[in-house]
Amino acid sequence: MEKKDSDVGNLLKGVGRTIAFSGGAATGPLFGTAFIEAGKAIEGRREIRLEDWSRSVKAAEEGIKKRGRAQVGEKTMLDTVHSVSESLQKSVNRKESLEKALIRAEKAAREGMESTRDIVSRRGRSSRLGERTKGHLDPGAASSYYILKSIIKDCLDL
């Protein structure tokens, strides 16, 4: 990708490739897949509207499901991303402003992350700890929250 390229989809795909090949364990490929799929969903866009946000986060969610063979409620990053995807789609249906939708999406991300606290881990390395994972946030859900929160904050500050 050239530095002059202002295609948001290409930017996200570039970020995804970088993360996928430099991240550790399963996290790198999962985050990489999320960014790549999000980028594919809005390829060619120089600016993104609410509908684009919704489509790209849904694509990221589907990519994580496929790559990680995970489902919502299994104490993974998917719990955070799914909450954001649903929130954005509701905002599209309500024809909300992008600003209002992003504020709601950040709240949904936090709620998705927090929902993992009371779940026993059944996926990834933490699944070996069984019941001891209850009462703790899933690290993938937490890192997904902080990534999404940062992206949303930057977009709201523009």
C-alpha positions in Angstrom: 0.0 0.0 0.0 1.4 3.4 -0.9 1.5 6.1 1.7 -0.7 8.3 -0.5 -3.4 5.6 -0.7 -6.5 7.0 1.1 -8.7 3.9 0.6 -9.8 3.0 4.1 -10.4 -0.6 3.1 -6.8 -1.0 1.8 -5.5 0.7 5.0 -7.4 -1.8 7.2 -6.2 -4.8 5.1 -2.6 -3.5 5.4 -3.0 -3.3 9.2 -4.5 -6.8 9.2 -1.6 -8.3 7.2 1.0 -6.7 9.5 -0.8 -7.9 12.7 -1.4 -11.4 11.3 2.3 -11.9 10.5 3.7 -10.3 13.6 1.3 -11.2 16.4 1.8 -14.1 18.7 -0.1 -17.3 19.2 -3.7 -17.2 18.0 -4.2 -13.5 18.7 -2.2 -12.2 15.8 -4.0 -14.3 13.1 -7.4 -13.5 14.7 -6.9 -9.8 14.9 -5.3 -9.8 11.5 -8.3 -11.6 10.0 -10.6 -9.1 11.7 -8.9 -6.2 10.1 -8.5 -7.8 6.7 -12.2 -8.8 6.5 -13.2 -5.4 7.7 -11.1 -3.9 5.0 -12.5 -6.1 2.3 -16.0 -5.1 3.3 -15.3 -1.4 2.7 -12.7 -1.6 -0.1 -12.6 1.5 -2.3 -14.1 3.8 0.3 -12.2 7.0 1.1 -14.6 8.0 3.8 -16.8 5.7 5.9 -20.4 6.2 6.8 -22.3 4.4 9.5 -23.4 1.7 7.1 -19.7 1.1 6.2 -18.8 0.8 9.9 -21.6 -1.7 10.4 -20.7 -3.7 7.4 -16.9 -3.8 8.2 -17.4 -4.8 11.9 -19.9 -7.5 10.8 -17.3 -8.8 8.4 -14.6 -8.7 11.1 -17.0 -10.7 13.4 -17.6 -13.3 10.7 -13.9 -13.6 10.0 -13.2 -14.2 13.7 -15.9 -16.8 13.9 -14.5 -18.7 10.9 -10.8 -18.4 11.8 -11.3 -19.1 15.5 -14.2 -21.6 15.2 -15.8 -19.7 18.1 -19.3 -18.6 18.9 -20.6 -15.7 21.0 -20.7 -16.5 24.7 -17.5 -18.7 24.7 -15.4 -16.0 26.5 -13.5 -14.7 23.5 -12.8 -11.5 21.6 -15.9 -12.4 19.6 -18.1 -11.3 22.6 -16.8 -7.8 22.3 -16.9 -7.6 18.5 -20.3 -9.1 18.3 -21.7 -6.6 20.7 -20.3 -3.7 18.6 -21.7 -5.3 15.4 -25.2 -5.6 16.8 -25.0 -2.0 18.2 -24.0 -0.6 14.8 -26.7 -2.4 13.0 -29.3 -1.1 15.4 -28.0 2.4 14.8 -28.2 1.9 11.1 -31.8 0.7 11.4 -32.6 3.8 13.6 -30.9 6.1 11.1 -28.7 7.6 13.9 -25.9 10.0 13.4 -22.4 8.5 13.1 -21.4 10.2 16.3 -24.3 8.8 18.3 -23.8 5.4 16.8 -20.1 5.3 17.7 -20.8 6.4 21.3 -23.3 3.6 21.5 -20.8 1.2 19.9 -18.1 2.0 22.5 -20.6 1.3 25.3 -21.6 -2.0 23.6 -17.9 -3.0 23.3 -17.4 -2.4 27.0 -20.6 -4.5 27.8 -19.4 -7.2 25.5 -16.0 -7.3 27.2 -17.6 -7.3 30.7 -19.9 -10.1 29.7 -16.9 -12.4 29.6 -16.2 -11.9 33.3 -18.7 -14.5 34.5 -18.1 -17.1 31.8 -15.9 -20.1 32.2 -13.4 -20.2 29.4 -13.8 -22.9 26.8 -11.5 -21.6 24.1 -7.8 -21.0 23.8 -5.1 -21.3 26.4 -7.2 -20.1 29.2 -9.6 -23.0 28.7 -7.0 -25.2 30.5 -7.7 -23.2 33.7 -11.4 -24.1 33.7 -13.4 -22.7 36.6 -10.5 -20.5 37.6 -11.3 -18.2 34.6 -14.6 -17.3 36.1 -14.5 -13.8 37.6 -11.8 -12.6 35.1 -12.1 -10.8 31.8 -11.1 -12.6 28.7 -7.8 -11.1 27.5 -8.9 -11.2 23.8 -12.2 -9.5 24.7 -10.4 -6.8 26.7 -7.8 -6.1 24.0 -10.6 -6.0 21.4 -12.4 -3.4 23.6 -9.3 -1.2 23.9 -8.6 -1.4 20.2 -12.2 -0.5 19.2 -12.3 2.2 21.9 -9.2 3.8 20.5 -10.5 3.7 16.9 -13.8 5.1 18.0 -12.2 7.9 20.0 -10.0 8.9 17.1 -12.9 9.0 14.8 -15.0 11.1 17.2 -12.0 13.5 17.7 -11.7 14.2 13.9 
